[in-house]
């Protein structure tokens, strides 16, 4: 009896992680390129669905806000460039520890959305005209994420990625890095 009590108290039980069919909701925030995150940032909310071997599907909505500086004769003003996009793709398990407490994943995704420059206002305060147009964008993206399980349900994410977009008249290649949290159901 004493031996059984010692075995129960000493042995730790680890729940299984990355179960096929398990779903989760992910929220992340980060900065774009090397610019200050408070001015150029993204917010992302997504749903994940685990597959086999630690791979998972990811569908998300992302809001991106960037300020583009414009110099007038008297001052420098910041023109907002906002992107609303939906993303869908697959994340592949690359490596991790035995208990799957820390994993490294690589993801690829398709992107479609809408980009707004200066909130649709085509004329600037000094009378200059913006030649870049609002419009629909599309493209592809990739991400590398380091995922740390805080518990069996909560996952902390460090991620970096790059999006390549067409249909934009601004910046076609857009790198970014951020942090996030996923809750697995």
Secondary structure, 3 states (H helix, E strand, C coil): CHHHHHHHHHCCCCCCCCCCCCEEEEEEEEEECCCCCCCCEEEEEEEEEECHHHCEEEEEEEEEEEEEEEECCCCEEEEEEEEEEEEEEEEEEEEECCCCCEEEEEEEEEEEEEEEEHHHCCECCCCCECCCCCEEEEEEEEEEEEEEECCCCEEEEEEEEEEEEECCCCCCEEEEEEEEEEEEC
